[in-house]
Amino acid sequence: MTLDNLVQPIDGWSSLGYNRAAPEELLIRLLDIDPGFLWRQDLPAVVLDAAAAHPDRNVRGRLVETRHELTADQWNRLPPSERGQGVGSPACLLPARSPSAAG
């Protein structure tokens, strides 16, 4: 049985996203069921890529909320209105301006 044969979600599947042994393909498919596992900080880059490009804005929003250190390419896949100020976002990479530097 392959993941392609699995069409209907089964109760409890969302918890599989927290299993560190779950294959990348399964994690990507689970984004459609429940993206709650995106809070894991040890997710493979391919899963973060899939979340950044996911058609559901709730999945992309969850990715931004989790404050993963996304690559510039991953941030650029997000619509500008959804990029937020997460860790690793281009806005976070800019040096902070000191109050005395303000004109």
N, C-alpha and C positions, 0 to 999 in steps of 0.2 A: 504494500500500500504506500503510495506517495502522497505528498501534500497536495498535489493536483487533484486527487480523488476526493479530498475533503472540501465540501462545499458549505454545509451548514455548520455554524458554530455550535459547540457543545458546552453545556453549563460547566463553568470552572475553567474554561480555556484561557481566560484572561490571566489567571494566576501562572500560566506557563511562561509568561513574559518575564517573570522574576526568577526563573530557573536559569542559572548560569550555563547549564549544559544544553539549553535549547539552541537549535541551529539557526543561523542567520535568516534563512528562508522562512522559517516558522515565525520568527520575531517580526519580519516584514509583513507577513500575512495577518498577524495579530493586531497590527496597527488599525485594521478595518474593524476589529471587534472591540478593543479597549486599549487606548494608548497609554493607560496609567503606568505601565512598566517603563515608560520613558524616563521616569525618575531615577532609574538605575544609572549610576555613573560609569559603569564598565561596559557600555554598549559598543558593539563594533561600529566602525565608521560607516559601513554599508547600510546599517539600520538608521543611523542619523541622516544619511543621504536620502533614504526612502521617506523618512518623516518630513524632511525639509521640502521634498517635492510632492508630498501627498496631496491629493485633490481636496481632502476635507480640512477646512480651516481649523477645526477643533484639534486635529492631530498636530498641525503646524503650530498652533497656539500653545499646546502642551509642551512642544519641543522648546519654544522660547521660554516658557515658565520654568523649565527644569534647569536653565542656566548652564547648559553644556558648553564647553569650549569648542564652538563650531569653527570650521575653517571659513575663510573668506568666501570660498565657492559655495559652501552650504548656506551662509547668510544671504548670498546673492540669489539663491533659489527661492528664498522667501519673498512674498510680495512686500514692497516697502512699508506698507501700513502695518505689517505683522512682525517686523524685525525687532521692535522693542529695544531694550537696552541690556540684553543678556551678556553674560561673561563671554568675551571673545568677539562681541559685535564690533563693527568698525567704530561706533561711537565710544565704546569702552577702551579702544586702543589709542585714542587721542590723549595727549597729555592734559592733565587737569590745569585749568587756568587759575592762577592765584588771584585773590581779590585785588591786590595792588596792580595787577596787569590790566584790570578793567579800566577803560578810558573814561 
